[in-house]
Amino acid sequence: MKPRKAAKIAVIGAGMAGLTAAQKLLANGAQVTLIEKSHGPGGRASTVERDHFYLNQGPHALYKGGAAYGILNQLNITPAGAIPAPKRSLAIFQGDLLDLPLDAASTMATKLLSITDKIEWGFLMGNLAKSNLNSLQNVSLSQWLQSTVKSERVQELFTAMVRLSTYCNNPQKISAAAAIQQLLLAQQEGVLYLDHGWQSLVDSMLQLIRHQAQESQEDQDGQERKTRLSEIYGAEVTAIVPCKNEPGLNQSLGQLEITINGSWQNFDAVILAIPPKQVSKLLSLDAGATSLAATLDNILPSHAACLDVCLRKLTNNENTFALGIDQPLYYSVHSTTAKLAEDNHALIHLAVYLPEGEKGSEKHEHLLLELLDKMQPGWQEELVYKRFLPNMTASFGTPLAADNGANGLSNVTLPVVNLPDQVFVCGDWVGRGHLLVDAAMSSAVAAAEAAIARARQRAYAATNAT
Ligand SMILES: Cc1cc2nc3c(=O)[nH]c(=O)nc-3n(C[C@H](O)[C@H](O)[C@H](O)COP(=O)(O)OP(=O)(O)OC[C@H]3O[C@@H](n4cnc5c(N)ncnc54)[C@H](O)[C@@H]3O)c2cc1C
């Protein structure tokens, strides 16, 4: 019997979603072409090294109990890093620095809450895990808080904790179920700041897939070190169209052709690990698919304005973490937890969680510099480097109550008029029940599994047709 030809699958986008999809495809024997428009892999998970500081693109924390950590563990990748454990976490309220009530001791100590607020906060957090999440998928966070919590201060505090764990500053729209689930994830197992930044994840993943692509080929023919992975960087994919129908084959199972830097290549399936607006543009969805185009173009992202600061040393060693309660602010010294700088040097991430429709601007930079003055007075004397990233997309999708808690699209299958059903999507805007990189990597696994199944169906139909 002739050996089955490996399915030829293109993955467009080499962020953590694209790399995860490529890994799963290679593990299932596929031949993979990974196409990335930047000059290297990693996307938003890439880290820049500057003067021995490792700068992620804004503050990044990996949820230890999350899907991404689980997927990495299954691949024998153990992310190196540590759980932040600040001596004192601060709440910024009306310009004052108060204790952030994260446990019994800080709740007792804080001046942020009155005695009755403290009782209500303790009760709320103590019973959070008992929430009936199914019934809260289509309820917004604000609706849920108004019906559950009496104290406005407690509502504000809870909303701030949700901003911290989801990156979403939209309590009127985010699903209460998704918000609670993410907060529980953060509370129960904590988060990790990663040594040498998130690039360490990108590098481990890349090393694994390159190795996997070679090993399997060697197993099959026993001699040549060929690879089933082709990586193309700095390349723009400009179109995806159906191949001319193969004789005897149903149009819905035909191959796809894509243009890579102006030349055409055929594939059995394509996985798009890119932002939703890029998907809509790439598939030229205006003709005959207006509702899908509208859906993709209207998926709600979550943005943040970020200030990344490298100092020779901290001017105040106590102030390592603060969260804005009445303003959507974040401040954390990541280098006291993970290996992100040499010796006593300090890497600080600050951010404003931007509300829907607001663009990051100088106003936000000033706000963050004021916060830095408060936390590290005289920081200018110790400054090595800083950068302001005004408009970062922390997530391309938001789990909306109006969408019953789905992140943007609930499914990895993209039914496109005039294209065979072999186009799949993944990213932090796809799926439900996971957010951020957890959504990106879990949807990538699902997209790869669907693509493999579809390519096998295609191969079977093609064999029977000849
Ligand atoms: C400020 C900030 C903070 C964050 N904090 C956290 C956090 O604390 N915890 C967490 O879990 N997640 C966090 N995230 C989110 C996390 O970085 C992403 O979910 C994760 O990196 C997965 O990304 P992705 O692969 O889906 O998308 P991306 O990393 O955006 O990758 C998409 C890739 O596709 C490429 N591309 C786009 N269009 C095309 C095209 N037409 N052809 C070819 N290539 C194309 C892009 O260049 C890019 O490399 C944060 C993100 C930001 C920006």
The ligand as an ORCA input file, in Angstrom:
! r2SCAN-3c Opt
* xyz 0 1
  C       0.263     44.654     26.740
  C      -0.104     43.215     26.696
  C      -0.196     42.493     27.866
  C      -0.576     41.154     27.854
  N      -0.610     40.473     29.028
  C      -0.970     39.176     29.037
  C      -0.982     38.453     30.243
  O      -0.643     38.970     31.297
  N      -1.369     37.155     30.196
  C      -1.745     36.536     29.034
  O      -2.104     35.356     29.063
  N      -1.722     37.208     27.869
  C      -1.351     38.501     27.837
  N      -1.323     39.194     26.648
  C      -1.829     38.530     25.431
  C      -0.808     37.609     24.802
  O       0.365     38.321     24.480
  C      -1.398     36.964     23.522
  O      -2.658     36.405     23.801
  C      -0.478     35.851     23.028
  O       0.802     36.370     22.787
  C      -1.021     35.087     21.825
  O      -1.038     35.832     20.702
  P      -1.477     35.315     19.232
  O      -0.533     34.351     18.705
  O      -2.905     34.948     19.247
  O      -1.400     36.708     18.446
  P      -0.114     37.579     18.093
  O       0.954     37.406     19.091
  O      -0.628     38.947     17.853
  O       0.384     36.917     16.742
  C      -0.199     37.144     15.497
  C       0.910     37.144     14.462
  O       0.339     37.212     13.167
  C       1.148     38.055     12.368
  N       0.303     38.498     11.246
  C      -0.744     39.338     11.264
  N      -1.274     39.459     10.029
  C      -0.540     38.656      9.208
  C      -0.601     38.326      7.799
  N      -1.521     38.839      6.985
  N       0.318     37.456      7.290
  C       1.256     36.911      8.099
  N       1.359     37.185      9.431
  C       0.467     38.036      9.974
  C       1.578     39.148     13.318
  O       2.741     39.810     12.856
  C       1.831     38.357     14.602
  O       3.162     37.915     14.721
  C      -0.910     40.528     26.628
  C      -0.771     41.247     25.437
  C      -0.360     42.564     25.465
  C      -0.194     43.312     24.174
*
